[in-house]
Each structure stands twice: as structure tokens, then as C-alpha cells.
Amino acid sequence: MQTTGRIRDFIGKTNSSTNYGVRYWHHILFWTAYFVFNTFRWSSIHDDFLYSLKTNLIGFPIHMALAYFNVYYLMPRFVYTQKYLTYTFAILASLVVMLLVKYNLTYYLAGPNVMPEGPGETTSLTLSYAVTTMIGEVYVISFFTAIKLTIDWLRESSKLHELEKRQLQTELRFLRSQVSPHFFFNTLNNIYSLTLEKSDKAPEVVLKLSELMRYLLYATKKQRQDLTSEIECIQNYIDLERIRFDNRLQIDMNISGNLDNYTIAPMLLVPLVENCFKHGASKNIGEMRIQIDLQVSKGFMNFNVSNTIPNASPISDFPTRSGGIGLSNVKKRLELGYKKNDYELSIFEENQMFNVILKLKVI
């Protein structure tokens, strides 16, 4: 039953995710073409078309039986389970049985000379006839097995590729889903601080937050988002932070180039800006500075963000805080969502400023 199931799966089903499924008509076409070719080939050798037709009509059912028996029974049972010695004996026994069947059928149905292409008349089961016949059967079995293994390899490779693609999409969705609640958590903390202070700015912050929520709920479901929408989200986030920090915070934001008709992975830039506030502004005392520069030119976006480094805070703290969601999230999304040559991410400290520079191919 197990062998029958394998044959039915291989012959009768087509893999929906690939073009490597094999149907009944593929087998019929293969054996028909092989039969016609072999009949005409041996008719030229025997110089007798009728004899060639008879011997091929006898031989081809044996070819097919051995080929399918090897591929769907012997190999799954012995080769795939690494019982190579048992497989060797089983295939040799099959060839011997084939030899006896083919010799007797040819002798009684086609004629007493079972090997007319030989140097002389062969009317008995000689060593030469046995070796020649077995080599011919091994050739047919090997040819058919090679085709089957090639199709199986192509199918499994396609399945593996599809699985990797689905895993990649799942991981990207998971990373994007991490950003949204993390982002909301920090913003709600800001609102909480304002409510404790009984600030009149709290309603304005809630309104800005609702605009951000609308963007995040829809943008993170897409593979790519308009670059202009991502910039608007950043500007809304900065407006929220301006309300929180008042005049203590100096933010310089410069945008140049044509942003229209370009897309980017959603919520890819916002964590870089958020990182400046969480690890820079919120931990500083006195005046704070954040510099944001975005330039689009020739299909590439250069996004530079920098913030004042808090006193007594080592640079190693920046990429690793926030539960691995901040910069590490951006790094992982770049690795999964873009080709290696499509982006460059640099993180460094210079002149008491923590800098993140992202060069990204936008489409």
C-alpha cells in the first residue's frame, strides 16, 4: 500500500507550487517515444523490422516493470534506508529473474535465435547473452532512475525555496509587529508623563498618537510603503517628542531630493529616529541636539541620524538596549528584506555624537 501511494503521488498528482509534477501522460509519452526509437534502432541492426517489433513488445513490459520496481520499491525500501548490500542483492536477483523471463519469451514468441545481432546464432542461455541482456536492462533502469531523481530533486528544491520564502515573510511580519507595540509603549509613556504633570498638551499628543496608530495599523501589513508616508510618520513622531521636551530639544531635519514614486519597508526609519530620543534626549540633561538628514538621489536614499551622547553612557549601550527591538530590529529587517548590495548601515560615535547612517536602494 505504501509503494502504491508513492506511485500514485508521483504519477497522478501535480505539485501546486511547482511545475515538476508528473502525470500519467508523461509516462505514456516517455515510454512510447523510447519504444519507437528502440524499435527503429534495432530494426537497422537486425535488418528485420518485424523481429525488432516483436522483441521490443516483449522487452518493454520487462523494462517498465524493472524500472518502476526499482524506483518505487527497492530504492525507498533499501537505498533510502541505507541498506545498500541488501539493495545490491535485490537488484541482481531482479535482473536474473528478468533474464530468464525475457529469454523464454523471446525464444518461444520471437524465434529460436534470441540474439541475432551477435556473432553467431544464439539458441541457448549463454554467458554472452546473459551479460549483454543484463547490461541493457541496467542501462534502462539507470536512465529511468536518473530522470526520477532529477524530478524529485527539482521538486524538493522548489519546496525548500518556497519554505524559506514563507519563513522569511513570517519573520519579517514578526519584526514589523514588534515595532508597533514597542513604538506605542514609548509614546504612551510620554502621554503618561504629561498627564502626571496635568499638561494642557496631553490632548494634542493623543490626537497625534491616533494619526500614528492609523498609519501603523495599515502600513505594517504591506511589504513596501511610500517613502513620503514614512517621512510623514517620522514628522508626526518628532512633533510628539517636541511637545514632551519643550525648548530643551533642538531638532534639525533636512530633506532633499524627489521622494515621489519611491517605496521603502514600512517602519524601517522610525526606530532609528526613536533611538535618538530614547537613548539620547531622554537621558540627557540640559540642551539636546538631534540631526536628521534625508537625501534621495539616483535611486538611493541616504538617511543620517545623530544625537548627543549622554554623559557617562558608553556607545555599546545604544545598539543593545530596548530589549533588542531598536537598532537590532532594523539590522535584521535589512538583512531579510533587502539584498546585501542594496544597503549599507553604519553606526559610530564621533565628536560626542552618536551617528547612524543608512544608505538604501529605494524602488
C-alpha positions as CSV (number, residue, x, y, z in Angstrom):
1,M,0.0,0.0,0.0
2,Q,2.8,2.4,0.8
3,T,4.5,1.7,-2.5
4,T,1.2,2.2,-4.4
5,G,0.8,5.5,-2.6
6,R,4.2,6.7,-3.8
7,I,3.4,5.7,-7.4
8,R,0.1,7.5,-7.2
9,D,1.7,10.6,-5.7
10,F,4.4,10.7,-8.4
11,I,2.3,9.8,-11.4
12,G,-1.1,11.3,-10.7
13,K,-0.5,14.4,-8.7
14,T,0.9,17.8,-9.8
15,N,2.6,19.9,-7.1
16,S,0.6,23.1,-6.9
17,S,3.6,25.2,-6.0
18,T,5.9,23.9,-8.8
19,N,5.8,22.8,-12.4
20,Y,7.6,19.5,-11.6
21,G,4.5,17.3,-11.1
22,V,4.4,14.2,-13.4
23,R,1.1,12.9,-14.8
24,Y,0.1,9.7,-16.5
25,W,0.5,11.1,-20.0
26,H,4.2,12.0,-19.2
27,H,4.9,8.3,-18.6
28,I,3.0,7.2,-21.7
29,L,4.8,9.8,-23.8
30,F,8.2,8.7,-22.4
31,W,7.8,5.0,-22.9
32,T,6.1,5.4,-26.4
33,A,9.0,7.6,-27.6
34,Y,11.6,5.2,-26.2
35,F,9.8,2.2,-27.8
36,V,9.6,3.8,-31.2
37,F,13.2,4.9,-31.1
38,N,14.4,1.5,-29.9
39,T,12.3,-0.4,-32.5
40,F,13.8,1.5,-35.4
41,R,17.3,1.4,-33.9
42,W,17.2,-2.4,-33.6
43,S,15.5,-2.9,-36.9
44,S,18.5,-1.4,-38.6
45,I,20.8,-3.7,-36.6
46,H,18.7,-6.9,-37.2
47,D,17.8,-5.8,-40.7
48,D,14.4,-7.1,-39.8
49,F,11.7,-4.6,-38.6
50,L,9.1,-7.3,-37.7
51,Y,11.6,-9.1,-35.5
52,S,12.6,-5.8,-33.8
53,L,9.0,-5.0,-33.2
54,K,8.3,-8.4,-31.6
55,T,11.4,-8.3,-29.3
56,N,10.6,-4.8,-28.2
57,L,7.0,-5.7,-27.5
58,I,8.4,-8.5,-25.3
59,G,11.2,-6.4,-23.8
60,F,9.5,-3.2,-22.9
61,P,7.0,-4.5,-20.4
62,I,10.0,-6.1,-18.7
63,H,11.9,-2.7,-18.9
64,M,9.0,-0.9,-17.4
65,A,8.4,-3.5,-14.6
66,L,12.1,-3.4,-13.5
67,A,12.3,0.4,-13.7
68,Y,9.2,1.0,-11.6
69,F,10.0,-1.8,-9.2
70,N,13.5,-0.3,-8.6
71,V,12.3,3.3,-8.3
72,Y,9.2,2.8,-6.2
73,Y,10.0,-0.3,-4.1
74,L,13.7,-1.2,-4.0
75,M,15.1,2.3,-3.6
76,P,12.6,3.5,-0.9
77,R,13.0,0.3,1.0
78,F,16.7,-0.2,0.8
79,V,18.6,2.8,-0.6
80,Y,16.8,5.5,1.3
81,T,17.3,3.4,4.5
82,Q,21.0,2.9,3.7
83,K,20.7,-0.9,3.3
84,Y,23.0,-0.9,0.3
85,L,24.1,-4.5,0.4
86,T,20.6,-5.8,0.5
87,Y,19.7,-3.5,-2.4
88,T,22.6,-4.9,-4.4
89,F,21.4,-8.4,-3.9
90,A,17.8,-7.5,-4.6
91,I,18.6,-5.7,-7.9
92,L,20.8,-8.6,-9.0
93,A,18.1,-11.1,-8.2
94,S,15.6,-9.0,-10.2
95,L,18.0,-9.0,-13.2
96,V,18.3,-12.7,-13.1
97,V,14.6,-13.2,-13.0
98,M,14.3,-10.7,-15.8
99,L,16.9,-12.6,-17.8
100,L,15.0,-15.9,-17.5
101,V,11.7,-14.4,-18.4
102,K,13.0,-12.4,-21.4
103,Y,15.0,-15.4,-22.8
104,N,12.0,-17.8,-22.7
105,L,9.5,-15.2,-24.1
106,T,11.9,-14.3,-26.9
107,Y,12.7,-17.9,-27.7
108,Y,9.1,-19.0,-27.9
109,L,7.4,-15.9,-29.3
110,A,10.0,-14.2,-31.5
111,G,12.2,-17.1,-32.7
112,P,14.9,-19.5,-31.5
113,N,17.7,-17.1,-32.3
114,V,17.4,-14.9,-29.3
115,M,20.4,-12.7,-30.2
116,P,20.6,-12.2,-34.0
117,E,22.9,-9.2,-33.6
118,G,25.6,-11.5,-32.1
119,P,28.5,-13.1,-34.0
120,G,26.6,-16.4,-34.4
121,E,23.2,-18.0,-33.7
122,T,22.2,-18.0,-30.1
123,T,19.6,-20.6,-29.2
124,S,20.6,-21.2,-25.5
125,L,21.2,-19.2,-22.4
126,T,24.8,-18.3,-22.9
127,L,27.1,-16.1,-20.8
128,S,27.4,-13.6,-23.6
129,Y,23.6,-13.3,-24.0
130,A,23.2,-13.0,-20.2
131,V,25.8,-10.2,-19.8
132,T,24.5,-8.3,-22.8
133,T,20.9,-8.5,-21.8
134,M,21.7,-7.5,-18.2
135,I,23.8,-4.5,-19.2
136,G,20.9,-3.4,-21.5
137,E,18.4,-3.6,-18.6
138,V,20.8,-1.8,-16.2
139,Y,21.0,1.0,-18.8
140,V,17.2,1.3,-19.0
141,I,16.9,1.2,-15.2
142,S,19.6,3.8,-14.7
143,F,18.2,6.1,-17.3
144,F,14.7,6.0,-15.8
145,T,16.0,6.3,-12.2
146,A,18.1,9.3,-13.2
147,I,15.0,11.1,-14.6
148,K,13.0,10.3,-11.5
149,L,15.7,11.5,-9.1
150,T,16.2,14.7,-11.1
151,I,12.5,15.5,-11.0
152,D,12.4,14.7,-7.2
153,W,15.4,17.0,-6.7
154,L,13.8,19.8,-8.6
155,R,10.6,19.4,-6.7
156,E,12.3,19.3,-3.3
157,S,14.5,22.3,-4.2
158,S,11.3,24.2,-5.2
159,K,9.6,23.2,-1.9
160,L,12.6,24.2,0.1
161,H,12.8,27.6,-1.7
162,E,9.1,28.1,-1.1
163,L,9.5,27.2,2.6
164,E,12.4,29.6,3.0
165,K,10.4,32.3,1.3
166,R,7.4,31.7,3.7
167,Q,9.7,31.7,6.7
168,L,11.3,34.9,5.6
169,Q,7.9,36.5,5.2
170,T,6.8,35.3,8.6
171,E,9.9,36.6,10.3
172,L,9.6,40.0,8.5
173,R,5.9,40.2,9.7
174,F,7.0,39.3,13.2
175,L,9.7,42.0,13.2
176,R,7.3,44.6,11.9
177,S,4.8,43.6,14.5
178,Q,7.5,44.1,17.2
179,V,7.9,47.7,16.1
180,S,4.3,48.9,16.5
181,P,3.7,47.9,20.1
182,H,7.2,49.0,21.1
183,F,6.5,52.3,19.5
184,F,3.1,52.7,21.2
185,F,4.6,51.8,24.5
186,N,7.1,54.6,24.4
187,T,4.5,57.1,23.2
188,L,2.0,56.1,25.9
189,N,4.8,56.7,28.4
190,N,5.1,60.2,27.1
191,I,1.4,60.7,27.5
192,Y,1.5,59.3,31.0
193,S,4.3,61.8,31.9
194,L,2.2,64.7,30.5
195,T,-0.9,63.6,32.4
196,L,1.1,63.4,35.7
197,E,2.1,67.0,35.1
198,K,-1.5,67.8,34.2
199,S,-0.2,69.4,31.0
200,D,-2.6,71.0,28.6
201,K,-0.6,69.4,25.8
202,A,-1.9,65.9,26.6
203,P,-5.0,66.2,24.2
204,E,-2.8,67.3,21.4
205,V,-0.5,64.3,22.0
206,V,-3.4,61.9,22.0
207,L,-4.6,63.3,18.6
208,K,-1.1,62.9,17.1
209,L,-0.9,59.4,18.5
210,S,-4.2,58.5,16.8
211,E,-2.7,59.6,13.5
212,L,0.3,57.5,14.1
213,M,-1.8,54.5,15.0
214,R,-3.8,54.8,11.8
215,Y,-0.6,54.7,9.8
216,L,1.0,51.8,11.8
217,L,-2.1,49.6,11.7
218,Y,-2.2,49.7,7.9
219,A,1.4,50.3,6.9
220,T,3.0,47.4,8.7
221,K,0.8,44.9,6.7
222,K,2.5,45.9,3.5
223,Q,5.8,44.7,2.1
224,R,6.6,48.3,0.9
225,Q,5.2,51.7,1.8
226,D,5.5,55.0,0.1
227,L,8.6,56.9,1.2
228,T,6.6,60.1,1.7
229,S,4.3,58.3,4.1
230,E,7.2,57.0,6.1
231,I,8.6,60.6,6.3
232,E,5.2,61.9,7.5
233,C,5.1,59.3,10.2
234,I,8.6,60.5,11.3
235,Q,7.5,64.1,11.4
236,N,4.4,63.2,13.5
237,Y,6.6,61.3,15.9
238,I,9.0,64.3,16.2
239,D,6.0,66.6,16.8
240,L,5.0,64.4,19.7
241,E,8.5,64.5,21.2
242,R,8.8,68.3,20.7
243,I,5.7,68.6,22.9
244,R,7.3,66.5,25.6
245,F,10.7,68.2,25.7
246,D,9.8,71.8,25.0
247,N,12.7,74.1,24.3
248,R,15.3,71.7,25.8
249,L,15.4,69.8,22.5
250,Q,17.0,71.1,19.3
251,I,15.9,69.1,16.2
252,D,17.3,69.8,12.7
253,M,15.6,67.9,9.9
254,N,16.6,68.4,6.3
255,I,15.0,66.5,3.4
256,S,16.2,66.9,-0.2
257,G,15.6,65.1,-3.5
258,N,12.4,63.8,-5.1
259,L,10.6,61.4,-2.7
260,D,7.7,60.7,-5.1
261,N,7.2,57.2,-6.6
262,Y,9.7,55.6,-4.2
263,T,8.9,52.9,-1.7
264,I,10.5,51.5,1.5
265,A,9.9,48.8,4.0
266,P,7.4,50.3,6.4
267,M,8.5,51.4,9.9
268,L,12.2,51.0,8.9
269,L,13.3,54.6,9.6
270,V,11.1,55.4,12.6
271,P,13.1,53.1,15.0
272,L,16.3,55.0,14.1
273,V,14.7,58.3,15.0
274,E,13.1,56.8,18.1
275,N,16.5,55.6,19.2
276,C,17.8,59.2,19.3
277,F,15.1,60.2,21.7
278,K,15.1,57.1,23.9
279,H,18.9,56.8,24.3
280,G,19.8,60.4,23.7
281,A,17.3,63.1,24.6
282,S,15.6,61.2,27.4
283,K,18.9,60.5,29.1
284,N,20.4,64.0,28.7
285,I,20.4,67.0,31.0
286,G,20.3,70.5,29.6
287,E,20.2,71.2,25.8
288,M,19.9,68.3,23.5
289,R,20.5,68.1,19.8
290,I,19.2,65.7,17.2
291,Q,20.2,65.9,13.5
292,I,18.2,64.2,10.8
293,D,19.2,64.4,7.1
294,L,17.5,62.5,4.3
295,Q,18.5,62.7,0.7
296,V,17.2,60.8,-2.3
297,S,19.4,60.7,-5.4
298,K,19.7,58.2,-8.4
299,G,17.5,55.5,-6.8
300,F,19.3,55.6,-3.4
301,M,18.3,57.1,-0.1
302,N,20.9,58.4,2.4
303,F,19.4,58.7,5.8
304,N,21.6,60.1,8.6
305,V,20.5,60.5,12.2
306,S,22.7,61.7,15.0
307,N,22.1,62.7,18.6
308,T,24.1,64.0,21.5
309,I,25.6,61.2,23.6
310,P,24.5,61.4,27.3
311,N,27.3,61.8,29.7
312,A,28.8,58.6,31.1
313,S,26.9,56.4,28.7
314,P,29.1,54.1,26.6
315,I,28.4,53.7,22.9
316,S,27.9,50.0,23.3
317,D,24.7,50.7,25.2
318,F,23.0,52.1,22.2
319,P,22.5,49.1,19.9
320,T,21.7,46.7,22.7
321,R,19.1,48.4,24.8
322,S,15.3,48.4,24.4
323,G,15.1,44.6,24.5
324,G,16.8,44.2,21.2
325,I,14.0,45.9,19.3
326,G,15.6,49.2,18.3
327,L,18.6,49.1,16.1
328,S,18.9,45.3,16.2
329,N,15.4,45.1,14.7
330,V,16.4,47.5,11.9
331,K,19.5,45.4,11.2
332,K,17.6,42.2,11.0
333,R,14.9,43.6,8.7
334,L,17.5,45.0,6.4
335,E,19.1,41.5,6.2
336,L,15.8,39.8,5.5
337,G,14.1,42.4,3.3
338,Y,16.9,43.6,1.1
339,K,19.8,42.2,-0.9
340,K,23.2,42.7,0.6
341,N,24.3,45.2,-2.1
342,D,21.1,47.2,-1.7
343,Y,22.0,48.8,1.6
344,E,24.8,50.0,3.9
345,L,24.3,50.6,7.6
346,S,27.0,52.4,9.7
347,I,26.8,53.0,13.4
348,F,29.6,55.1,15.1
349,E,30.5,57.7,17.6
350,E,32.1,61.0,16.5
351,N,32.5,64.4,18.3
352,Q,30.2,63.4,21.2
353,M,27.5,62.4,18.7
354,F,26.0,59.0,18.2
355,N,25.5,58.5,14.4
356,V,23.5,56.1,12.3
357,I,23.9,56.3,8.5
358,L,21.7,54.2,6.3
359,K,22.2,54.1,2.5
360,L,19.3,52.2,0.9
361,K,18.2,51.4,-2.6
362,V,14.6,52.6,-3.0
363,I,12.4,51.4,-5.8
